Amino acid sequence: MKKVVSLFMVLLLVAGVLAACGPNREEGASGDGGKKAENKDKPEKLVVWEDEKKSGWLDEVGRKFTEETGIELEVKEVEMASKMKEQLRLDGPAGTGPDVVTFPHDQIGELALAGHIAPLEVSDDVKKRFTESSILAESYDGKLYGLPKSSETPVFIYNKELMKEAPASMDDVYSFAKDFTKDGNYGFLALWDNFYFAHAPMGGYGGYVFAENDGALDPKDLGLNNDGAVEGTEYIQKWYKEGLFPKGIIGENGGSAMDGLFNEGKVASVMNGPWSFQGYKDAGIDIGVTAMPKLPNGEPMKTFMGVKGWHVSGYSKNKEWAQKFVEFITEDENAKYRFEQTQEVPTNEGLINDSAIAENEGAKAVAEQSKYAVPMPNIPEMGEVWDPMAKSLQTVVTGKQEPKAALDAAVKQIEDNIKANHSN
């Protein structure tokens, strides 16, 4: 009997030891302890910087994120194009900066090199949410540094009173312009002395800025004076030589001069970006908008595309949760809501045919043209391209130089500038 009692006591002692080592019942035996471990690293809040006058949509979407995660959001508006970058440089190292920030994609290379933004590790399913070109725009040196927020690219805009329907091709635009252009009226205008716009025909004929190798841009391989670039520039030259473009839309004041003529009802169609839509409407012009008509060689215009993206600050102490937030706000439903509030066109594949975009003529045109657009190069060497190309194009359109010679000179200047300012 004593042996039985002793054995019973031993079993009780073993059970007590096991209970002491087991999970705390107050925490829950079904995995709550794991949640507490996960929540240990969860921040109380994330600081988000959105562009000026664009943060209202985050009231609703941010509320949903907080409900799902328990993380509060502190949203601040900072002008994106110029002030955002400088503010991050100051506030990031000081520990007072954001966790999540937004930038135009052409600033990514510089920001990544300086460590101001962190690379993202997202699944292929997340990447497939967006157009391939917009993911490429958000990448630098083969690494992904952001998820796309919206895109913009030049499109074909026409005055419906002067041009009843959008032409099917640039040959049709040319024929219309030959008949319409007289007495101070013009059939079609484009700022083709500006390389941002001139890239469309140059790229459509086979020109390119930097070659792409395995997802990275090669600044040593320039395609700005190859046969295609020259042919595209000759196409540009034709419009000026034949008097189809006025002399007053050259140089820095070209944009305002073109807009003025269009707003006065003296121009039937223009190539311009979505930023111009509201101004034309405010001037009383009944505009139609479509993707750029195809070039005479049957190829689409390869317009430059600008992508705005969401990024994780390189200084954030909450990078994992900041990335989760970026993934959340770029889901189709949330991206659509942002579009409805801001009219900035998302690059989500699943939204291209959504009624919110498909029934919006301007947004549909931007989405359609974006399929053929080329992301503006986002490597620092791109800064050496703009001025030499502008000067070379202006010598062509003013009849001072032929395309091949002008482009050769521009490429030589670009190569010298890259060697002088970007050599390791």
C-alpha positions in Angstrom: 0.0 0.0 0.0 2.8 2.4 0.8 4.3 1.7 -2.6 1.1 2.6 -4.2 0.9 5.9 -2.3 4.5 6.7 -3.1 4.0 6.1 -6.8 0.9 8.3 -6.7 2.9 11.1 -5.0 5.6 10.8 -7.7 3.0 11.1 -10.4 1.6 14.2 -8.7 5.0 15.8 -8.5 5.7 15.1 -12.2 2.4 16.6 -13.2 3.1 19.7 -11.2 6.5 20.2 -12.9 4.9 19.8 -16.3 2.2 22.3 -15.5 4.8 24.8 -14.4 6.6 24.4 -17.7 3.5 24.5 -19.8 1.7 27.5 -21.2 0.1 30.1 -18.9 -3.6 29.5 -18.9 -4.3 33.2 -18.7 -2.5 33.7 -21.9 -4.5 30.8 -23.5 -3.2 27.4 -24.6 -4.4 27.8 -28.1 -1.7 30.2 -29.5 -2.4 33.5 -27.7 1.2 33.3 -26.4 2.3 33.4 -30.0 0.2 36.5 -30.7 1.8 38.3 -27.7 5.2 37.5 -29.1 4.1 38.9 -32.4 2.5 42.0 -30.8 5.7 42.6 -28.8 7.3 44.2 -31.9 4.2 45.9 -33.1 4.4 49.7 -33.0 1.7 51.8 -31.5 1.7 54.0 -34.6 3.1 54.5 -38.0 4.0 57.9 -39.4 2.9 58.3 -43.0 3.9 61.2 -45.3 1.5 61.7 -48.3 1.6 64.4 -51.0 0.1 67.8 -50.5 -3.7 68.0 -50.6 -3.9 64.2 -51.2 -4.2 62.7 -47.8 -8.0 62.7 -47.3 -8.5 59.2 -48.6 -6.3 57.8 -45.7 -9.1 58.7 -43.2 -11.1 55.8 -44.5 -8.4 53.4 -45.6 -6.2 54.1 -42.5 -9.2 53.4 -40.2 -9.5 50.0 -41.8 -5.8 49.3 -41.3 -6.0 50.4 -37.6 -9.0 48.1 -37.1 -7.2 45.1 -38.5 -3.8 45.7 -36.8 -4.4 48.0 -33.8 -1.7 50.3 -35.2 -2.7 54.0 -35.2 -1.6 56.3 -38.1 -0.1 59.7 -37.9 -0.5 61.3 -41.4 1.4 64.4 -42.5 1.2 66.2 -45.9 4.5 67.1 -47.5 4.8 68.4 -51.1 6.2 65.4 -52.9 8.0 66.6 -56.0 10.7 68.7 -54.2 10.2 69.0 -50.4 9.6 65.4 -49.5 13.2 64.3 -50.3 14.8 67.2 -48.5 12.6 66.8 -45.4 13.4 63.0 -45.2 17.1 63.8 -45.3 16.7 66.0 -42.3 14.1 64.3 -40.2 15.1 60.7 -40.9 18.5 60.7 -39.2 17.1 62.9 -36.4 14.5 60.2 -35.6 11.6 62.4 -36.3 10.8 61.2 -39.8 8.2 58.9 -41.3 7.9 55.2 -41.5 6.2 55.4 -44.9 6.8 58.0 -47.6 5.9 58.7 -51.2 8.1 59.7 -54.1 8.1 60.0 -57.9 10.0 57.0 -59.2 12.8 59.0 -60.9 14.1 59.9 -57.5 14.5 56.3 -56.3 18.1 55.7 -57.5 19.5 58.7 -55.6 17.4 57.9 -52.5 18.3 54.2 -52.5 22.1 54.9 -52.9 21.9 57.3 -49.9 20.0 54.8 -47.8 17.0 57.0 -47.4 14.6 54.3 -48.5 14.7 50.6 -47.8 14.4 47.7 -50.3 11.2 45.7 -50.0 10.8 41.9 -49.9 7.3 41.2 -51.2 5.8 38.0 -52.7 5.3 37.5 -56.4 1.6 37.7 -55.8 2.0 41.2 -54.6 4.2 42.2 -57.6 1.7 40.7 -60.0 -0.9 43.1 -58.7 0.7 45.9 -60.8 1.7 46.4 -64.4 5.2 45.2 -65.2 6.4 48.6 -66.3 5.3 50.2 -63.0 7.1 47.6 -61.0 10.2 48.2 -63.1 9.9 51.9 -62.4 9.9 51.2 -58.6 13.0 49.1 -58.9 16.7 50.1 -58.8 19.7 48.0 -59.5 17.6 44.9 -59.6 15.9 45.5 -56.2 12.3 46.6 -55.5 12.2 49.9 -53.5 8.5 50.7 -53.6 5.0 49.7 -54.6 3.2 51.8 -57.2 0.6 54.4 -56.1 -0.3 56.0 -59.5 1.1 56.8 -62.9 0.9 59.5 -65.4 1.9 59.7 -69.0 1.2 62.1 -72.0 -1.9 61.3 -74.0 -3.9 62.7 -77.0 -6.3 65.5 -76.1 -8.6 67.0 -78.6 -11.3 69.7 -78.8 -14.5 67.9 -79.7 -15.9 71.0 -81.4 -12.9 71.1 -83.8 -12.1 67.4 -84.1 -15.2 65.2 -84.0 -13.4 61.9 -83.1 -9.9 60.8 -82.2 -7.8 59.9 -85.2 -6.7 56.3 -85.6 -3.1 57.0 -86.4 -0.6 59.8 -86.5 -0.8 59.7 -90.3 -4.5 60.7 -89.8 -3.4 63.5 -87.4 -0.9 64.7 -90.0 -3.5 64.8 -92.8 -6.0 66.7 -90.5 -3.3 69.1 -89.5 -2.3 69.8 -93.1 -5.9 70.9 -93.9 -6.7 72.7 -90.6 -3.4 74.6 -90.0 -3.9 78.1 -91.3 -4.9 81.6 -90.2 -3.4 81.1 -86.7 -5.2 77.7 -86.2 -3.3 74.4 -85.7 -4.4 70.8 -86.1 -2.0 69.3 -83.6 0.7 70.6 -81.2 3.3 68.9 -79.1 6.3 70.1 -77.1 8.7 68.0 -79.1 11.7 70.3 -78.4 11.3 69.0 -74.8 12.9 65.5 -74.4 10.2 64.4 -72.0 7.6 64.6 -74.8 10.0 63.9 -77.7 10.9 60.5 -76.3 7.5 59.3 -77.5 8.3 59.3 -81.3 12.0 58.7 -80.8 11.2 55.6 -78.6 8.5 54.5 -81.0 11.1 54.3 -83.8 13.6 52.4 -81.7 15.6 55.0 -79.7 16.2 54.5 -75.9 18.0 56.3 -73.1 19.8 53.5 -71.3 19.8 49.8 -72.2 18.2 47.5 -69.7 20.2 44.5 -68.6 18.6 42.0 -66.2 16.3 44.7 -64.7 19.1 47.2 -64.3 19.8 50.2 -66.5 23.3 50.5 -68.1 24.4 54.2 -68.2 27.2 53.1 -70.5 24.8 52.0 -73.2 23.0 55.0 -74.7 20.5 54.7 -77.5 19.8 58.3 -78.1 21.6 58.5 -81.4 20.9 55.1 -82.9 19.1 54.7 -86.2 15.7 54.6 -84.5 16.3 57.8 -82.4 17.5 59.6 -85.6 14.4 58.5 -87.5 12.1 59.6 -84.7 13.8 63.0 -84.6 13.4 63.3 -88.4 9.7 62.7 -87.8 9.7 65.5 -85.3 11.6 67.8 -87.6 9.0 67.3 -90.4 6.2 69.0 -88.3 8.3 72.1 -87.7 9.7 72.2 -91.3 6.2 72.2 -92.8 5.0 75.0 -90.5 2.5 72.7 -88.6 3.9 73.9 -85.3 4.3 77.6 -84.5 7.7 79.0 -83.6 6.4 80.3 -80.3 6.1 76.9 -78.6 9.8 76.3 -78.3 11.8 76.5 -75.0 10.7 77.1 -71.4 7.6 79.1 -72.4 6.4 76.5 -74.9 4.0 74.8 -72.5 2.1 77.9 -71.5 2.0 79.1 -75.2 0.5 75.8 -76.3 -2.0 75.7 -73.5 -3.0 79.3 -74.3 -3.7 78.5 -78.0 -5.7 75.4 -77.0 -7.7 77.2 -74.4 -8.6 79.9 -77.0 -10.0 77.3 -79.4 -7.2 77.7 -81.9 -5.8 74.2 -81.7 -7.7 71.0 -82.5 -5.5 68.6 -80.6 -2.4 68.4 -78.3 -0.2 65.9 -76.7 -0.2 66.6 -73.0 -0.5 64.9 -69.6 -3.4 64.4 -67.2 -2.3 67.4 -65.2 -3.7 69.6 -68.0 -7.2 68.1 -68.1 -8.8 70.4 -65.5 -7.3 73.6 -66.9 -8.7 72.8 -70.3 -12.1 72.1 -68.9 -12.0 75.3 -66.8 -11.4 77.2 -70.1 -14.6 75.8 -71.4 -13.1 73.3 -73.9 -15.1 70.1 -74.4 -12.1 67.7 -74.4 -11.8 64.2 -75.6 -8.9 62.1 -74.4 -7.4 58.9 -75.8 -4.1 57.1 -76.0 -1.6 58.5 -78.5 -2.3 57.4 -82.1 0.2 55.0 -83.6 3.2 56.3 -85.5 3.6 55.9 -89.3 5.7 52.7 -88.7 2.7 51.1 -87.0 4.3 51.3 -83.6 2.8 53.0 -80.5 4.3 56.1 -79.1 6.6 55.2 -76.3 5.8 58.1 -74.0 7.7 58.5 -70.8 5.8 57.3 -67.8 6.1 58.8 -64.3 5.1 56.5 -61.4 4.5 57.7 -57.9 5.1 55.0 -55.3 5.0 54.2 -51.6 8.3 53.5 -49.8 9.6 52.5 -46.5 12.0 55.0 -44.9 15.5 53.7 -44.4 15.4 55.2 -41.0 12.2 53.5 -39.8 12.4 51.3 -36.7 9.2 49.6 -37.9 10.2 48.5 -41.4 8.3 45.2 -41.4 5.0 46.8 -40.3 5.6 49.8 -42.6 5.9 47.3 -45.6 2.7 45.6 -44.4 1.0 49.0 -44.5 2.3 49.7 -48.0 1.0 46.3 -49.2 -2.4 47.0 -47.6 -3.0 50.5 -49.1 -2.1 49.3 -52.6 -4.6 46.4 -52.6 -7.1 46.9 -55.5 -10.0 48.0 -53.3 -7.9 50.6 -51.5 -6.1 51.8 -54.7 -9.5 52.2 -56.4 -10.8 54.3 -53.4 -7.7 56.5 -53.6 -8.3 57.0 -57.4 -11.9 58.1 -56.7 -10.7 60.6 -54.2 -7.6 62.0 -56.0 -8.2 61.1 -59.7 -4.6 59.8 -59.8 -4.6 56.6 -62.0 -3.4 53.5 -60.2 -1.3 50.8 -62.0 -3.1 47.8 -60.6 -3.8 45.4 -63.4 -7.1 44.4 -61.8 -8.4 48.0 -62.1 -7.7 48.8 -65.7 -11.1 47.5 -66.8 -12.9 48.5 -63.6 -15.9 50.8 -64.3 -14.4 53.5 -62.1 -11.5 53.9 -64.6 -13.0 52.5 -67.8 -15.9 55.0 -67.7 -13.5 57.9 -67.0 -12.2 59.0 -70.4 -9.1 60.6 -69.1 -8.2 57.8 -66.7 -8.8 55.2 -69.3 -6.5 57.0 -71.8 -3.7 57.2 -69.3 -4.2 53.5 -68.4 -4.1 52.5 -72.0 -1.1 54.6 -72.9 0.7 53.3 -69.9 0.8 49.9 -71.5 3.2 51.3 -74.1 5.0 53.8 -71.9 8.6 53.6 -70.7 9.4 54.5 -67.1 11.6 57.5 -66.9 15.1 56.2 -66.0 15.5 56.4 -62.2 19.3 56.2 -62.0 21.3 59.3 -61.0 22.9 59.4 -64.5 19.6 60.5 -66.0 20.3 64.0 -64.6 22.9 64.4 -67.3 20.5 63.6 -70.1 17.9 66.4 -70.0 19.9 69.5 -70.9 22.0 68.1 -73.8 18.9 66.5 -75.3 16.8 69.7 -75.0 19.6 71.7 -76.7 20.0 69.2 -79.5 16.3 69.0 -80.2 16.0 72.8 -80.2 18.8 73.1 -82.8 16.8 70.6 -84.9 13.4 72.2 -84.7 14.8 75.6 -85.4 16.6 74.3 -88.5 20.1 74.9 -87.2 21.3 71.3 -87.3 20.3 68.0 -88.8 19.1 65.2 -86.5 22.0 62.9 -86.7 24.6 65.6 -86.0 22.6 67.1 -83.2 22.0 63.7 -81.5 25.7 62.7 -81.8 26.7 65.9 -80.1 24.2 65.4 -77.3 25.3 61.8 -76.7 29.0 62.9 -76.6 28.1 65.6 -74.0 26.0 63.1 -71.9 28.8 60.5 -71.9 31.4 63.2 -70.9 29.1 64.4 -68.1 28.5 60.8 -66.8 32.2 60.1 -66.8 33.0 63.3 -65.0 30.2 63.2 -62.4 29.4 59.5 -61.8 32.6 57.6 -62.2 33.4 55.3 -59.2 
